[in-house]
């Protein structure tokens, strides 16, 4: 007997974007590794790739996630 039962039917109002099929699905129809969500509206799921791109740009340009290239060059533990 499986420890976790695979949920094949989503809750009403759950929307996902399937990366494999490149389409919006109501409820978890594809495996978790191939989908983004859940989203509360179909429109949010339709914009999933744009949202992911915008977030990636924000994270890539956020200074708190990048090391200062000048740190450690003046001696200390890194030298």
TIFIDO-470211 format. One record per residue (C-alpha): residue number from 1; x, z, y; residue in one letter. Coordinates in nm, 2 decimals. Each point is the difference from the previous one (the first is absolute). Example, Ala and Ser with C-alpha at 12.3 -4.5 7.8 and 13.67 -1.06 7.14 Angstrom:
2
<atom 1; <1.23; 0.78; -0.45>; A>,
<atom 2; <0.14; -0.07; 0.34>; S>,
***
This chain:
79
<atom 1; <0.00; 0.00; 0.00>; X>,
<atom 2; <0.13; -0.09; 0.34>; X>,
<atom 3; <0.08; 0.27; 0.24>; X>,
<atom 4; <-0.13; -0.19; 0.30>; X>,
<atom 5; <-0.30; -0.23; -0.02>; X>,
<atom 6; <0.05; -0.33; 0.18>; X>,
<atom 7; <-0.26; -0.03; 0.27>; X>,
<atom 8; <-0.14; -0.36; -0.01>; X>,
<atom 9; <-0.28; 0.05; 0.24>; X>,
<atom 10; <0.07; 0.11; 0.35>; X>,
<atom 11; <-0.19; 0.24; 0.22>; X>,
<atom 12; <-0.25; -0.16; 0.23>; X>,
<atom 13; <0.17; -0.10; 0.32>; X>,
<atom 14; <0.36; -0.02; -0.15>; X>,
<atom 15; <0.17; -0.33; 0.08>; X>,
<atom 16; <0.34; -0.12; -0.12>; X>,
<atom 17; <0.23; -0.29; 0.07>; X>,
<atom 18; <0.14; -0.15; -0.32>; X>,
<atom 19; <0.35; -0.12; 0.05>; X>,
<atom 20; <0.00; -0.21; -0.32>; X>,
<atom 21; <-0.32; -0.19; 0.07>; X>,
<atom 22; <0.03; 0.02; 0.38>; X>,
<atom 23; <-0.36; 0.10; 0.04>; X>,
<atom 24; <-0.22; 0.30; 0.10>; X>,
<atom 25; <-0.17; 0.18; -0.28>; X>,
<atom 26; <-0.26; 0.27; 0.00>; X>,
<atom 27; <0.12; 0.28; -0.22>; X>,
<atom 28; <0.33; 0.01; -0.20>; X>,
<atom 29; <-0.02; -0.32; -0.20>; X>,
<atom 30; <0.37; -0.06; -0.04>; X>,
<atom 31; <0.28; 0.24; -0.09>; X>,
<atom 32; <0.12; 0.24; 0.27>; X>,
<atom 33; <0.34; -0.16; 0.03>; X>,
<atom 34; <-0.17; -0.33; 0.11>; X>,
<atom 35; <-0.23; 0.13; 0.26>; X>,
<atom 36; <-0.01; 0.16; 0.35>; X>,
<atom 37; <-0.27; 0.25; 0.09>; X>,
<atom 38; <-0.25; 0.15; -0.02>; X>,
<atom 39; <-0.14; -0.10; 0.33>; X>,
<atom 40; <-0.33; 0.11; 0.14>; X>,
<atom 41; <-0.12; -0.35; 0.10>; X>,
<atom 42; <0.04; -0.35; -0.12>; X>,
<atom 43; <0.14; -0.10; 0.33>; X>,
<atom 44; <0.28; 0.26; -0.03>; X>,
<atom 45; <0.09; -0.13; -0.34>; X>,
<atom 46; <0.00; -0.36; 0.13>; X>,
<atom 47; <0.26; 0.10; 0.25>; X>,
<atom 48; <0.21; 0.19; -0.25>; X>,
<atom 49; <0.30; -0.23; 0.02>; X>,
<atom 50; <0.01; 0.00; 0.38>; X>,
<atom 51; <-0.03; 0.38; 0.00>; X>,
<atom 52; <0.29; 0.03; -0.24>; X>,
<atom 53; <0.21; -0.24; 0.20>; X>,
<atom 54; <-0.06; 0.19; 0.32>; X>,
<atom 55; <0.08; 0.33; -0.17>; X>,
<atom 56; <0.32; -0.15; -0.14>; X>,
<atom 57; <0.11; -0.11; 0.34>; X>,
<atom 58; <-0.07; 0.34; 0.15>; X>,
<atom 59; <0.20; 0.17; -0.27>; X>,
<atom 60; <0.29; -0.24; 0.02>; X>,
<atom 61; <0.03; 0.06; 0.37>; X>,
<atom 62; <-0.06; 0.38; 0.00>; X>,
<atom 63; <0.33; 0.16; 0.10>; X>,
<atom 64; <-0.07; 0.32; -0.20>; X>,
<atom 65; <0.03; -0.21; -0.32>; X>,
<atom 66; <0.34; -0.15; 0.08>; X>,
<atom 67; <0.34; 0.16; 0.01>; X>,
<atom 68; <0.18; -0.02; 0.32>; X>,
<atom 69; <0.29; -0.25; -0.06>; X>,
<atom 70; <0.23; 0.20; 0.23>; X>,
<atom 71; <-0.05; 0.33; -0.18>; X>,
<atom 72; <0.29; 0.11; -0.22>; X>,
<atom 73; <0.25; -0.24; 0.16>; X>,
<atom 74; <0.17; 0.27; 0.21>; X>,
<atom 75; <0.12; 0.21; -0.29>; X>,
<atom 76; <-0.17; 0.28; -0.18>; X>,
<atom 77; <-0.13; -0.01; -0.35>; X>,
<atom 78; <-0.05; -0.37; -0.02>; X>,
<atom 79; <0.36; -0.09; 0.11>; X>,
***
